[in-house]
Amino acid sequence: MQRLILMRHAKAEASAPGGDVDRALSERGLRDAAAMGRALAARGLKPDMALVSGARRTRQTWDQASDHFGDVEVRVSDNLYNASADVLRRAVEASEEEAGCLLLIAHNPGVHQLAVEYLIESAASPSVLDKMSGGFPTGAAAVFTVNVAGRPSYEGWLTPEAF
């Protein structure tokens, strides 16, 4: 893997009759997810594999964003639903040999915690750590370049508000 994109699902409805796992994207979330797909693709950030939580809102985020990526292997996993940073890291590591560019779409706080862990491990600058300390908004993506030893380093930060 040469690149890793950690993305939080886009803005979801407050509730759903079937419970949290069935919460759908709001109208804003649908627009934001599509905008993030366009923005990632425009920057050459096109995954060849996507790991997506089984929750409805993460699957919808993928559906909206993926229109801009072309052919991508998609793995939907219920294990990624509200997963901890540790679980997300293991999922990334289990797939790192299979993808040049891996996209993970999951939930907070796990996505945010994993991004911060990668920043700390790569000795990111204080300004980058400050940027991430404010949280990981819905629809946002943290992009990491991964070196030959498998160590990620911060490449960029995209939020739907920018598009």
TABEL-V589094 format. One record per residue. N is the residue number from 1. RES is the residue in one letter. PSI is psi in whole degrees, 0 to 359 (* if undefined). D_FIRST is the distance of its C-alpha to the first C-alpha in whole Angstrom. Layout:
BEGIN
((N | RES | PSI | D_FIRST) (N | RES | PSI | D_FIRST))
END
This chain:
BEGIN
((1 | M | 130 | 0) (2 | Q | 341 | 4) (3 | R | 144 | 6) (4 | L | 131 | 7) (5 | I | 118 | 11) (6 | L | 122 | 13) (7 | M | 137 | 17) (8 | R | 145 | 20) (9 | H | 156 | 22) (10 | A | 175 | 25) (11 | K | 128 | 28) (12 | A | 163 | 30) (13 | E | 158 | 34) (14 | A | 329 | 35) (15 | S | 169 | 36) (16 | A | 147 | 36) (17 | P | 328 | 39) (18 | G | 1 | 37) (19 | G | 183 | 35) (20 | D | 318 | 32) (21 | V | 337 | 30) (22 | D | 4 | 32) (23 | R | 129 | 32) (24 | A | 164 | 31) (25 | L | 146 | 30) (26 | S | 174 | 33) (27 | E | 317 | 33) (28 | R | 317 | 32) (29 | G | 319 | 29) (30 | L | 315 | 29) (31 | R | 315 | 29) (32 | D | 318 | 26) (33 | A | 318 | 24) (34 | A | 319 | 25) (35 | A | 321 | 25) (36 | M | 322 | 21) (37 | G | 315 | 20) (38 | R | 316 | 22) (39 | A | 317 | 21) (40 | L | 312 | 17) (41 | A | 321 | 18) (42 | A | 336 | 20) (43 | R | 9 | 18) (44 | G | 15 | 15) (45 | L | 76 | 13) (46 | K | 110 | 13) (47 | P | 152 | 10) (48 | D | 352 | 10) (49 | M | 142 | 10) (50 | A | 130 | 12) (51 | L | 121 | 14) (52 | V | 131 | 17) (53 | S | 149 | 20) (54 | G | 354 | 23) (55 | A | 149 | 25) (56 | R | 316 | 27) (57 | R | 327 | 26) (58 | T | 321 | 22) (59 | R | 321 | 23) (60 | Q | 323 | 25) (61 | T | 313 | 23) (62 | W | 312 | 20) (63 | D | 318 | 23) (64 | Q | 317 | 24) (65 | A | 325 | 21) (66 | S | 342 | 19) (67 | D | 341 | 22) (68 | H | 4 | 20) (69 | F | 342 | 17) (70 | G | 211 | 18) (71 | D | 120 | 17) (72 | V | 135 | 14) (73 | E | 127 | 14) (74 | V | 132 | 16) (75 | R | 110 | 16) (76 | V | 130 | 19) (77 | S | 126 | 20) (78 | D | 339 | 23) (79 | N | 341 | 22) (80 | L | 352 | 20) (81 | Y | 118 | 23) (82 | N | 34 | 24) (83 | A | 152 | 22) (84 | S | 167 | 22) (85 | A | 323 | 19) (86 | D | 313 | 19) (87 | V | 318 | 18) (88 | L | 318 | 16) (89 | R | 316 | 14) (90 | R | 322 | 14) (91 | A | 317 | 13) (92 | V | 311 | 10) (93 | E | 325 | 9) (94 | A | 339 | 11) (95 | S | 356 | 8) (96 | E | 333 | 5) (97 | E | 349 | 6) (98 | E | 353 | 7) (99 | A | 141 | 5) (100 | G | 317 | 4) (101 | C | 116 | 6) (102 | L | 131 | 7) (103 | L | 128 | 11) (104 | L | 123 | 13) (105 | I | 115 | 17) (106 | A | 212 | 19) (107 | H | 160 | 22) (108 | N | 152 | 23) (109 | P | 353 | 24) (110 | G | 314 | 21) (111 | V | 314 | 18) (112 | H | 314 | 20) (113 | Q | 319 | 21) (114 | L | 317 | 17) (115 | A | 316 | 16) (116 | V | 319 | 19) (117 | E | 314 | 18) (118 | Y | 321 | 15) (119 | L | 316 | 17) (120 | I | 315 | 20) (121 | E | 329 | 17) (122 | S | 10 | 16) (123 | A | 48 | 20) (124 | A | 154 | 20) (125 | S | 156 | 23) (126 | P | 326 | 26) (127 | S | 324 | 26) (128 | V | 316 | 22) (129 | L | 322 | 23) (130 | D | 316 | 27) (131 | K | 320 | 25) (132 | M | 342 | 23) (133 | S | 339 | 26) (134 | G | 358 | 28) (135 | G | 183 | 26) (136 | F | 93 | 23) (137 | P | 161 | 25) (138 | T | 139 | 25) (139 | G | 354 | 23) (140 | A | 159 | 21) (141 | A | 134 | 17) (142 | A | 131 | 16) (143 | V | 133 | 13) (144 | F | 139 | 10) (145 | T | 139 | 9) (146 | V | 125 | 7) (147 | N | 178 | 8) (148 | V | 337 | 8) (149 | A | 359 | 10) (150 | G | 15 | 8) (151 | R | 122 | 10) (152 | P | 144 | 10) (153 | S | 145 | 13) (154 | Y | 130 | 14) (155 | E | 322 | 14) (156 | G | 172 | 17) (157 | W | 125 | 19) (158 | L | 136 | 20) (159 | T | 150 | 23) (160 | P | 332 | 25) (161 | E | 336 | 28) (162 | A | 348 | 27) (163 | F | * | 27))
END
